[in-house]
Amino acid sequence: MKTKDLSVLVVVILIVTMMIIPLPTILLDFLLICNISISLLILLVAMNTKEPLEFSIFPTALLLTTLFRLALNVSTTRSILSKADGGHVIETFGSFVIGGSPVVGFVVFLILVVIQFIVITKGSERVAEVAARFTLDAMPGKQMSIDADMNAGLISEQDARVRRQKIEQEADFYGAMDGASKFVKGDAIAGIVILLINVIGGFIIGMVIHGMGFTEAASTFTLLSVGDGLVSQVPALLISTATGITVTRAASNGNLGSDIVEQVFSYPKLLMIVGVTITLFGLLTPIGLMLTVPVGGLLVFGGYTMKKSVEKEELLHEQMEIEEMEEDIRSPEKVINLLQLDPLELEIGYGLIPLADQKQGGDILDRIVMIRRQFAIELGLIIPTIRIRDNLQLPANQYVLKLRGNKIASGEVYLDHYLAMIQGDDSGDIEGIRVIEPAFGLPAVWLTSEEKQKAELMGYMIVDPPSVIATHLTEVLKQYAHQLLHREETQELIEHLKETHPNLVNELVPNLLSVGDIQKVLQNLLHEQISIRDLAAIFETLADYSIYSKDPKILTEYVRQSLTRQITEQYADNGVIHVLTAGATLEKGISDSIQQTEAGAYYLSMEPQLSRRITEQLQQEIQRVMKAGSQPIFLTSPSIRMYLKQFVDKILPTVPVLAYTELEPDIEIQSIGVVNI
């Protein structure tokens, strides 16, 4: 164990030991002074924290100091009753502080207990209870606010994690303070009981055991008991005050002293008004000007001085802002910052601003959060934060999605309208704005609220504007998912996997493959909509086969074959998969055109006429299957799968190409066509 940890354990054990073993009076004096010092230190720390979480150990410190104070009470009570001597500190409090009068001391003790128990402790307990309740109730709203700020690009994911952790810590802190305040409350009650025990028990013991007279016993033990009570209640009062300060502190940029000076004395005119009012009290009442004029004059002078100082600071601040603006214009570093590009941007016309404004009921930010979660679950990819901006140069109802500053998709939606998807023959009975649905390219029509009910009765599928944008963004981001994975994101995935599979990661990176090589393999998988969420299985395959080949394309094929269960589940429907099969002539035409370079890489070298014939045959089969309302899926041998995919990508990139070895043995394969040349 570390020295600091061991020292805390030793202190706690010694505190418990104090309750059992009698201590000499000189040691009691030392511990009583330490008790006062610790209490004063805690009070000063509480006053100088900017927010409660900076003193998050306070609930535990409150328990330990209360236990220490009670242990001291037990030790001093034992010493007073057994020896009629409580030490020099208690004797000083009993004689010097209260003037040697037991009655005065008892009254002062009761006043301290009332202040601590009824005023400070009771108020602190109530504030901690309400703060804990409100903090828990506000957690969902704060979480949503953090997600909204992150989606808007105002904060990074790291900042969001820090803010979420802070919210959880606040809930734990105020909950702990709610319980810890009970310790102070019980300590105040224990102080009264201990005082009565010391007075009554000391009076009896003094007369019976020590042979004192009635007056001597009453005087001696009352002074010692009251002195002991004051010695314990003064630190208790300091701790109670620190408790109240901590639970009533709101987060700020300064400590308590600076906040009081800045906030209370930041209104110079009010200080002057108060000074004039105090002076009038002396003039119009019997108080007299002798007492009120000095105070009133000091307040007026202070207010006037502060007013001049504030005006001077404002003028200086304005000059600094002008200089900073001029410096920004001249500074080349500021121009360099303009070169930074956001990974993803969603620009909207001014007519679509309500969709991004939560105050107006817009929920596009929440939908983007769901899109990012969907990608993490389905593809194992963390989509970068999508920054939403309004662009006055766009038409009012248009939106544009940009990838690193380049437009990759756009669409148009109409607020207060609904998009009806046209299925089959359109009779034209529905009136609205005829458009092409942006996500899937299907015919659709924008309807008003009145036409919506009519369309629902006719069997149209109705979609609201935020859903249109969210669906379009989802499909576009799936198409460009491989371009969102860079080396930095790949390194984050590697570090995340290393937490659970350290040996696997250490074996593969960088001994067998670099981060760039792994990035290319993952990009190839994402390009064909293959999830990389099972990163452990992918890395296992790369570790097994990277000793034979470093070509990312070849490694991708090996990885695909290791993900047979995932690929089968992705494309099969109730244990059946309908495919277009590559015929013998097509496979032979492609395999005969595969050549190898001197570096060992494979590429496709084909005559233009043959390439055109293959493309035409593939296009015909794809169009035939799509007209029948089915999803075209090609099935071929593993040796030519990636080369056939190159031809298919030229026609329709979303059409998958699978190899026989990528499907589970128990899957039923039904051929809906054979492609030959």
N, C-alpha and C positions, 0 to 999 in steps of 0.2 A: 504494500500500500504506500501511497505517497505520504510525505510528511504532513502536508496540510490535512489530508483525510484522517490520518492517525491522530493528529492533534485535536480535531473536533470530537472524535470518539472518546479520547481521554478526558476532555472537558465535560462531556455529558456524564461519563462514569463518575467523575469527581463530584459533580453536582448531586447525583443520587447518593454518593457516599456521605456528603455533608449532612444529610438527613439522619444518618445512623450514628456516625462517629462524632463525639464531642470535639469541638475545636477550641484552641486557646483564644483569649480575647484579642491578642495582637493580630492573629490571623483573621479574626472576624472584622476588625477595623480595616484591614487591608481589603478584604472582599467587599465590604460595604462601600468603600471608596471606588472600587472597580465597578460595582453595580451602578453607582451614580454616573461614572464616566461612560460606561457602555450605553446607558439610557440617553445621555446627552449626545453621544456620537450618533445614535440612531435617529434622534430628532433632527440633527443638523444634516444628515444624509437625506432624510425625507424632505427637508426644505430645499435641498439643492438638486433634486432630480427633476428632469424635464417632463417625464411621464411615468406613471406607476410601474410599467414593466422594467424600468431601469433599476428598480429595487424589488425585483420579483421574489427574492429570498425573504422578504419582510414577514410573511405569515409564519414561516418556520422560525425566523429570528424572534418573533413575538412569543412563540411557544417556549423557546429555550430561555429567553430572559424572564418570562413568568415563572418557569420552573426554578431558575436560579434564585429569583427573589423569594419564592416560597421556601426553598431550601435554607436561605439565609434566615427567614423568619423562624423556622424550626430550630436552627442553631442558636440564634439569639434568645429565643424563648427558653431553651434548655439552659443557657448560661445565666439568664436573669433569675430564673426560678431556683436553680441549684446553687449559684454563687452570689446572688444579689448584685451581679456586676455584668453589664452588657458591653463593656469596652469603652474606649475613649470617645469614639464617634457618637455612640448612642447617648453617652453622658453629656456630650456637648450639645446635641440636639435637645436633650431634656432640660438642660439648665440655661445655656446661653441663648438658643434660638427662641424658646418660649418664656424666657425670663424666670425660670424656676417655678412657675405657677402651674400646677397640674390642671386647674380648671381652664386656664387660657390654652394650654397645650391640647387638652381634650377637645375644646371648641375648634381650634385650628385644624386638628386632625379630622373632625367631623366635616368641616367645610371642604377640606381637600378631597375627602371621600365622596361627598355630594357632587362636587365639581367633576370628579373623574367618572363616577358611576352614572349619575343622572344626565349630565350635560354632554361630556365629550364621548364617553364609551357608548352611551345609548344612541347618540347621533351617528357615530362612526359605524355602529352595527347596522343601523337602518340604511345608511348610504351604501354600505357594502352589499347589503341584501338586495336593494333596488338596482344597484349597478350590475350585480351578477345576473339578475333576472332580465334586465334590459339588454345586456350584452348577449345573452343566449337568444333572446327574441330577435335581435338585429343581425345575427350571424347569416341567415339565408340572404337577406338583402345586401349585406356587405360582400358576400361571395359573388352574387350576381353583378354587383358594381365592379368588382375586380375583373370578372370575365368580360364585361362590356368594355372596360378600359383596355384590356389586352387585345380584344378583337379590333378595337379602333386604332390600335397601334400607339396608344399613349404610354403604355408600359410594356416591358419585355416579360417573357415567361419567368425569368429569374425573379424579377420584381414582384410578379404575381404570387410566386411561391412564398416569398418573404412576407408579403402582406397577408396571405392566408395563414401562415404560421403565427403571425402577430395576433390575428383575430382569435385563434385557438388559445394562445397564451393569455390573452386578456380574459377570456371566459374562465380559464383555469385560475387565474390570479384573483379575480373578484369572488369566485366561488370559495377559494381558500381563505380570502380575507373575511368573508361572511362567517366562516366557522372560527377563524382565529380571533375575531372580536369577542367571541364568547369567553376566551381565556381571560381577557382583561376584565370582563364583567365578573367572572368568578373570583378573580384576584382581589377585586374591591370588596366583595362580600367576605372573602377569607381574611382580609386585613381587619375588618371590624370584629370578627369572631376571635382572631388571635389577640387583639387588644383587650377584649373582655376577659379572655382566659388569663392573660398576663396580669391584669389588674386584680381580678378576684383570686386567682390561684396564688399570685405573689403575696397578696395580703394575708391569706391563710398560712402559706408556707413561712412567711416572715415572722409571724407571731408564734407558730407552733414549732418550727424547726430552728430558725435563726434566733429565737428568743427576743424579738424586737417588740417594742411597745406598739400600741394601736396607732398612735400618731406617726411614729417613725416608719412603721411598715407601710402605712398608707402613703406617706410622702415619698419614700424610697421607690417602691414598686410602681406607683402611679407615674412618677417622673421617668423611670426607666421604660415602662410600657409605652407611654406617650412618645418618648424619644425614639423607641424602636419603631413605632407606627409611622412617625414622620419620616424616619430614615428610609423606610420601605415605600411610603406613599409618594414621596417626591420623585424617585425614579419611575414609579408606576404612572404618575401624572405625565411625565415626559414621554413615556412610551405611548400612553393614550393619545397625547397630542400628536405624536408622529403618526399614529394610526389614522386619526382624523385628517391630517394633512395628506397622507398618501391616497386614501380612498376618495378625497374630494378634489384631487389634482386632475385637471384636464391636460391633454397633450399640448405642449407649447415648445417654443424655440429657446426658452431660457428657464432658469430656476425660479424659485418662489420670490426671492428678493428682487431679481431683475424684473419679473412680471409685475410685481406690486408697484415698483417705481415707474415702469413704462406705462402701465394701464391706469393706475389710480391718479398719477400725476401727469397724465398726458393731456389734460384739459386745463390749460393755464387760466382761461377766463373763469372757470368754475372756482379755482383757488381764490381769485380776486373777489368773486361774489361772496365766498365764505368769509374772507377776511373783513369785508365791509359789514357783513351781517353780525359777526362777533363784536366788532366795534360798536355797532348800534345797540347791542345788548348792554354794553357798559354805559351807554349814554341814556338809554330809556329805562333801565332797571337799577335797583340798588346795588348791583354787583360792583359798579364803579369802573371808571376808565383805567384805573391803575392796573387792573388785571387783564382787561380785554384789549387795550391798545397795543401792548407788545405782541400778543398772539395775532391779532388782526393785522397789524403792520407787517409782521413776518410773513403771513400768508399772502398779502397783497404784493409785497416785494418779490416773494418766490414766484408767484404767478406771472408777474411782469417779466422777470428774468427768463423764465421758461418760455414765454411767448416769443421773446426775441431769439432765443436759442432755436426754437422750432422753425421760425421764419428763415433763419440763417441756414439750417439743415436742408430745408426744402429748396432753397435757391441753389445750394451746393449740389443737391441731388439732381436737379434739372440740368445743371451744367455738365455733370458727369454723364447723364444720359445722352446729351448732345454730342459729347466727345466720343462716347462709345459708338454711336451711330456713324459718326464720321470715320472712326477707326475701322468699323466693320466694312465700310465701303472700300477703304484703301487696303485692307488686309487681304493678302492672297490666300491665307488659310481659310478664310470664310468662303471664298469662292470654291475651294477644293471640296468643302462639305456639300456643295450643291451636286457633286458628281455621284453621291451615294444614291443607290436605287433600292426601293422596297421590293422584297421578293414577290409579293402579290398586292395588287391595288384594285379596289372596286370603285370606279368613278360613277357617280349618279347625277342625273340632271336635277335642276332645282325642283321639279315637280315630284320627285321621288324622295325628297328629304324627309318627309314624315315617316317613311319606312325605317329610317335609321334613328329616329327620335323617339326614345322610350316615353317621353312625356306626352307624345301624341299617339301613343299606342303602337308604335312601330316595334316589331320583333325580329327584324332582319339580323341584329347582332346575336340574339339567342339562337337563331337558325344556323348562323355561321359556327357558333360553338358546337352545335349538334353535328354539323358537317365535319368538323375537325375530329370529333369523337368517333364518328362513323368511319373515317379514313383510318384512324388508329386501330379500330377493331377489325375492319375488313381487309385493309392492305398492310397494316403494321407500319404505316408511315405517319409521321407528325407533320401536318400541313403548317407552313409558316403562318404567322399572324397576317390576316387580311386587313389592310388599312383601307378604311372607307373615306372617300373624299367627295365633296360636291364640286362639280365642274360646270360653271355657267356657260361654257362654250358648247356643251352638249345640248341636244334637244331636251325639252322638259321631261319627257317620259322615257328617255333612253339611259341605259347603263352599259358600262364597258369594263371588262376584266382584263387587267394587264399583268404580264409576267415579266418582272425585271424591266419595267418601263415599256414593254412592247405589247400591243393589243393582241389578245388571243381569242376573245369572244365578245359579243355585244348582243343586246336585245332591247326590246321595248315593251313596257308594261303600262297599264293604265290604272291609276288609283280609282277606287269606287267602282271598279269593273271586275268581272270574273271571266276566266278563260275556259271556254267549253271546248273539249276535245271532240272532234268530229270522227265518228266511228262508222265505217261503211259508207253507204250512199247518203249524201246530204240533200235533204229535200228543199233546203232554203227557207224553211218556215221561221227559222231563228234569225232575228235582225241584230246586227252588230258589226264590229270591225273585223273583216276577214284577214287572218294572218297565218303565218307558218310558225308552229310551236318551236321555240329556239333549241330545246334540249334534244329532241328526237326528229325534228323536221316534219312533223305531222300537221295536216291542216287543222286549223282551230279558228275560233271566233271569240272576240271580246264582247261580253254581254253586260248590260246594266243590271241593277238589282231586280228590276221588274221582270226582265227576260230570264233571269236566273231560275226562278221557280218553274217557268214553262219548260226550260231546257232540262231540268232535273226530272220532270214528269216524262219527258221524251227519251230519257235514258242517257243523256250526255254526261260525261265525266267533267265535273266543275272543279276548278283550281283557282285559289286566290293569288293576287300578285306576289306576295312574299314567297309562296310555295313555287311559283314559276321561276323566280330568280334563284332560289335555293336549289331546285332541281337542275337548272341550267349550270350553275356553278359546280354542282357535284359531278355531272357528266363531263364537263370540260376539264376539271381538275383530275379526274380519272385518266383522261386522255393524255394530260401533260404531267402525270405523277412522276414519271422517271426524270423529268427535268427539274423537279423540286428537290431531288436528293443530290446534295453536293458532298464534298469531302468533310465539311464541318458536321453536317447532319449524320453522315456515315460514322464519323468518330464518336458522336454521341450515342448512336446505337451500339457501337462496339463497347463503349464504357458501361452502358446499361447492362449488356449481356455479361460483361466481366464480373459484375457483382454476384451473379449466380453460377457462372461457368468460367472461373478464372483460368483453369488449366487449358481448356479448349481455346480460349482467346490467346493465351500466351504461346501456345503451340503454333497457331496460324499466323498471328500478326506480331512482328513483321517478318518472322523467320521464313514463312512460305509465301505469303502474299502481302502486298502493301495495301494501305487504306484505299488507294486509287483503284487497285485491281478489284477489291471487294465492292467498291462503289459501282464499277461497271457491271459486275454480275447482278447486283441488286437492281440497277437501272434496267437491265435486260428483262428481269422478272417483272418489274413494275410496268414496263412498256407493253407487256402482254397481259396485264391485269392479274398477275400471280402475286398473292399476298406474301410479304416477307416477315409476317408477324412471328412465325416459327423460326426465329433467327438461329436458335441452337441447332436445329436440323440442317439448316443451310450451311452453317459453319462446319458441322461434322462432315458433310459431303465435300466441302472445299478442302478440309484438312486431309481427307482420304485421297482425293484425285489431283490436288495441285502439285504433287510430286511428279506427276506424269505430264501435265500440260499447264502452262500459264495463260493460255488463250482464254479471255473472259467468255467468248461465245461457246467454246467447248465446255468450259466449267459450268456455264448456265444450263447446258443440256444435261449434264450429270445431276445438277441440283433439281431440275424439273423431274427427273426420273425418281429422285428420292422423295418427292412430294406427291406421289401418286394418289394417296388417299385424299389429300386436299384438292387436287385438280379434278379427280373423279367426282367428288361431292359438289364442286363448283359448277360442273357442266351437265351432270346426269340429272334426270328427272324420273323419280320413283324407280331407280335402278336401271333405267334405260337411257341410252344416248343415241341420238340420230345424227349421222355424220355423212359427209361427202368424202368418198374414198379416192385417194390418188391411184390411178390405174398404173399398169406395168409400164406402158410407154411413157407416161409422164415421169415416173420415178427414174426410168432409165435415161431419159433426156436430161434430167437434172443431175443425176449422179455422174454421168459421163462428162459433165461440164465442170465438175469440182476439181480444182487444182490446188497444189500446195506450193508455197513460196519457199525460198531458201531458209527463211527464219522459222519455218515449221507451221506457219499460219495457213489456213484454208480459205479459199475464196472461190466465187462462181465466175467462170469465163464461158460465156455462151454467145452463139451467133445471134445477131439482131432478129433474123427471121424466126428462129426458134423461140426466142424470148417473146416476140409479139404473139405467136400462136398460143403459147402457154397463157399469156395474160388474157387473150380473148376467150379461151375456153373457161378459165377461172371466172371471168366476169359474167359469162353466160350462166354458169351454174349458180353463182351467187344471186343474180337477179331472179332466176327461176325459183329458188328456195324462198327468197324474201317475198316474192309475189304470192307465194302460197301461205304466207303468214308465219313462217318458221325462222329460227335462228340458224344461219349456215355455220357449220363446224367442219373443218377439214381434218381427216385422219390419214396419217402416212407413216412411213418407216422412220426410225430415229435418225438414220444417216442423212436424210434430206429435209428434215422438219424445218430447220432454221432457214434453209434456202427457199423452201416453198413459202415460208412466212414472208420473205422479202417480196415475192410476187404479189401475195395477198395484200400486203400493206399499201401497194400502189393503187389498189382498187378500193378497199375498205379496211382501214386499220383495225377496226373493232372486231373483225371476224377472227376467231381463234383457230390456230393450227396445232393439233395434238399429234403425239406419236403413240404407237401401240403400247410402248413400255411405260407410258405415263398414266395408264388406266388400270384400275384394279381388275384382277382376274375374274371376279364374280360379276362384273358389270355386263349388261346385255347391250351389244352394239348392233344397231339397225342402220343399214346403208340406205340412203335416199338418193344415191347417185354415184356414178364413177366418172372421174375426170381423166380423159385420155387425150393424146395429141396425135 
